[in-house]
Amino acid sequence: MNQCKKVSLVLAILLSSLHLIYPQHMDWSDLRTGKEKVGYKSCWEIDYSRVIVYNEKKINRPIMINVWYPAKEYNDTSMPYKDYFDIESKRSILKKITNDYKEYNLSVLSYQMIGKPVKNLNRIEKRALNNFLDQKITVKKDAILKEGKFPLIIYHQGFEASFEDNALLAQFLASNGYVVIGSSFFKENTDKSLGIDGREQSVQDIQFLINYASKLENLDISNIALIGHSGGAQASILAKSNTSNSIKAVVSIETTQETFGLSDPRWNNFTKPVLEQLSNVNGSILAFTNHKAVFQLYDLMSLSNRYYITFPETLNHNEYISQGIFSNHLNFEIKKNEQLNLSNQIDEINEDRLNYIKVNNYTLDFIQWKLKGIKPLKETFKEDEYNKSINLNLPFVQAVPIGKNSPISYSFNSNKLPTPRQVWKMVRSNNTDSLMFTLIQFKNIHSGNPIYNDIFAFALISQLIEEKKLDDARQLFSFYEKEKIPVTKRFISLGKFSIMLQNEDYAKRCFSNLLKLDSDNQEAKKELKRLKTKYN
């Protein structure tokens, strides 16, 4: 067979299987979808007690309300995905912001899915996005709410996200007998962006949504859960710290803070308010993130039952939500004509999809348990053993009961690996020498473990510097550098990234901290000098 025929045969085989990976044809058989039909509706309400700046004017705060709910039986066809963006308002005063918000969300969706705003898409990308938006989903718009009493879940999307960034989770929970409400969560000044606030305005919006839901029939508002991703997860924790009453459970999906210490200033407007109101943080918390996480903030929430479930590094930040999973498939479709060897990419895409399904199934088990009293299988939230045979390609569960504010101390005579949380506890308890011995002991066996990761090392060393434990920081820095774990590069790259984000103070901190560890680092000196020249 000549080369051209071989290429044609390979391409034909790959194209024949593409229907298996289109978003609308993905295999969701492992997702424990419930028996309820799902309806969806959206509307605007107005909070007359607050204002926003819109179009350089102050107006009463509009609150978009999106609701997924168990619906009465219906036989007609379900809605296309694009109907989520068919936003309407009966109030003429909201016509312009309605149109602007629709355009904002479609542009954000395009950017999050393809990496470009709609106006910059080429012909192939536009067709792929339109195909995605045209796909039918098993949701009916404006269906009739089913009779019954359904617990309430409030979902908060992340920073720079469209409001339906995790629509599949909302749909999934509604099919299992929950009413899920989302919103716009505007900043106080919307002239710069129609994105979420994620702070005090979001906290007040969540309370507005609870009050709104209390006036609806068929809702049990004595049992409420908050779920959020990224900035929305931060907002959910903040909202819980503001009230200890009807919010029984919080599901936090990747706040992005879990890997870093409380001294890292990038999250001060999240961590400090929570620390000031820890007495309100009771009930139960489920937190999802990656295996590097140390959960320093969560460990202090000792009035709550906490469950930490970490996933492999291959599951990226946006792949904890349906939009990220759909993006993987959409980009595969776009690029399929640019490459022939796609088998590895298919495997990665399917692995991410399966992990996303696990996140959703864990979430359902947790919500069923905390809001309906339906206990999950005993092993679901049982703490996993962090031993030599641990498979870091699988989720890892840690359970922290009420009254506990730190992990179990590591036994240095053990043949088990220390968890990332135990490593932080050791070094912050003046056991750095013992930690060094442990790191050296297991290095050749488990070099892929998160405690040998450059981001983990950066976070730990940075925390020690802020705690004035410079000798310990230098000792760990020397170990990681000797083992060719690129901590220096991490300090430099985060400093440069912070400059790009116009966070010059954090950039200076990165470069200055590196010079405390390596006083001869020329790149850090150059970057600091450039920053000082720019702002002097």
C-alpha positions, 0 to 999 in steps of 0.5 A: 500500500502506498503512503497516500493510501495509508494516510487516507485509510488512517484519516477515514478510520479516525473520521468514522469514529468522530461521532463518538466524541462530539459533545452531543454524542458523548458517552454519559452512561456513568453519570447517574442521571435521575428520573426527573424531566428537566425544565429551564427558565430565566427572567430578570428581577430587580433589587431595589435596595442596591444599584449598579453603574451601567452605561455610566449611569446608576440603575437599580440592580438587575438580578438575572435568575436562571432556574433548572428544575424537575418538570412535569412530563413533556413529549415534545423535543428538547431545546437547543443549547443556544436557547440558554442565551435567548435572554428576554426581559418584559421590562423595557428599561432592561432591554439594552443590558439584556442584549449586552449581557447576551452578547457578553456571554456568547463572546465569553463562551466562544473565548472559553471554548475556542480561545477567541471571541466570536468576531475573531473566529474563522469559518471552520471555528464558527461552524463548529461553535454553531454546531455546538450551539445547535445541539439538542439537550434534554431540557425543555424551556419553560416547562411546568414545574413538577409538584413536590418539595424540592431542596434548593441549590444555588450555583455560582459560575467562575470569574470571566465565565458565562452564566451556563459554564456548568449547565450539565451539572445543573441539569444533572442535579435537577434530574435528581430532584433539585431546583438549581438557581444561577444568576448574573452576579454583576460587579457594582460597576458593570461598565468595565465588564459584565462578569461576576463580582465574586465578593460582597455583591455576589454574597448579597445576590445569593441572599437575594436568590434565597429570598426570591426562592422562598416565595416560590411553590414547591421549594424546600428552603430549609435545605439549601446548598451552594455550589461554585467553581473558581471565583464562584467557589470563593463567593460560595464560601464567603456567603456561607461565612456570612450566615450559619442558618439555612445553608447546610452544605457547600460544594467548592470546585477549584477556588484556585487557593487550595494549593497556596498558603494563607500568606499569599496575598492574591486571595486576601479579599477572599481568605481574610473575610472568611477567617474573620467569620469562621464561627459561621462556617458550620454544616458540611463542605465538599472541596474539589481540586488537584492533588497538590492542594494543602487546604490550609484555609479549609482546615481552619473551618473546624465547625464543619465536616469537610471532605477534600477530593483531589484529582490528577493534574491532567484535569485542568481548572476548567475541566471541572465544569462542563464547558471545559469538557465540551471545549476539549471535544469542540477543539478536537473537531476543529483541529481534526483536519490538521493532524492524523495521529489523534488517538492519544488526544482521544484518550486524554479527552475521554479521561477528562470526561470520566473525571468530570463525571466523577466530580458530578457523581461525588457532588450528587452523593454529597448533596443527597446525604446533606440535604435529603439524608440519603447516605452514600455507600460507606466507601464514597467519602471514606479517607483513602490511604496515602501509601507507596502503592497510591495511584495518583491517576485516581481521585483521592479522598480526605475526610476532616471531621468537626473539631479537627484543624490539621491532618494527622501528624506524619510518622517518620518510621512509616513506610507511607508517603506524607500527604501534601497537608502533612508536609506543610504541617511538618515544616511549619512545626519545625521538623524541616530536617526530618522532612528533608530525610523523608523527601530524599527517602522517597524521591527515587520511588515517587518522583511524580508525587505532588510533593515533588512538584514545582508549584507545590514547592513554590507555595511551601517555600513562599509561605515559609519566607512570609513566616520569617523561616528563611533558613527552612525555606533555603534548605527546601529550595536547595533540595528542590533545585538539586533534584532539578525541580524548577522552583527558580523558574516558577518564581520567575514565571509567576512574577512575569505572569503577574506583570502581565496581569498588572499585579506588580506588587505580587511580581515584586514579591516573587522576584524579591523572595527568589533573591532571598533564596538565591542572591545572585539570580540575575534574572530576578535582579533584572526584573526588579530593576525594570519594575522599579524604573517603570514605577519610580 
